[in-house]
């Protein structure tokens, strides 16, 4: 006889970073009153993609299991993690499992386990139709997989539309997957603004745009530098500086571009900054500029908005449709055009100070609706919808 499922909820992530910990804490608090303990499952404590993240501490409102310490360690493959995950689910028997995406072996293993054991499976996704070129065969495979989930928690409206296109009923799709700890950024930014020595201590210019990204081609930092040249040429001596946080395989190339005579002393590339320091760098900036040519969401936009910054955001960023309100809290632009990026920078820098301050306040107000509580509410709603769908399926 199959053992009964618990009331618990297992939330799976490849690796826990600050974002994931904040979401899990919110879930743990929200579901505690319902007698539904939250288990956070991390496949790998460390990996190469986000090696700048410090391993996150254990949560206070959820329990945590890490399948492997090192993703690149001996035997620590996705398939090995899938095997360990199946054993963990057999032991804990959660009634609901939230699963990241449809691609990884761990996701397939978790979905099969849910269907075999009568648990509610929730797809967590920030994929949208516009992310990249789509191919019929691959989309058919995705449709087969997505239809096997009971419900979905997705990032925003373009991601909801894509999940529906792949076969998930619209009334089983909920928003709120991609959120950050808004309070961390708003408090830290306010503290930096209230400390007169912070700008001098960090070596920051009086006025600057800020970008934060991994230095890889799709983040389009080279395109941003080209646009910034245009901005400087047309803005004269009052032009603002540009601070670019980050690191990655393109670093040497980007440093060469930024060292040109026309950009020298105007572009700062201070490297990666720890999570605890990020709010100060955002808080003293005039605006975020996010130039990606392909971006499923863009959590740096959440971070900057929570810090009270207006946001100049690529239309190829998945968050743009939900977070950027043209002329209210920022401006969207075409990342494929240096001219378009430069025009957004010029337009914003020429906006009167009072209007820019109001745009920052509008950003903070808008992102308040997209904090960790939204993830918790979305997951709870998806679980309830999934239970209804599952019970209907079992009655047939």
Protein Blocks (a to p, Z undefined) as FASTA:
>chain_A
ZZdddfbdcdddfbdcfklmmmmmmmmmmmmmnopacddddfblbdfklmmbccddddfk
bccddfbfblklghiafklmmmmmmmmmmmnopabdcdehjkbmklmmmmmmmmmnopac
ddddfbdfklpccdfklmmmmmmmmmmpmbdcdfblmlmmmmmmnopafklccehkbccd
fklmmmmmmmmmmmmklmmmnopafbdcdddddddfklommmmmmmmmmmmmmnojmbcc
dddedddjklmmmmmmmmpmklgokaccebjadfklmmmmmmmmmbdcdfbfbdfkopml
mmmmmnopacdddfkbmklmmmmcghkloccddfkbmklmmmmmmmmmmpcfklmmmmmm
mmmmmmmmmcfklmmmmmmmmmmmmmmmmmmmmmZZ
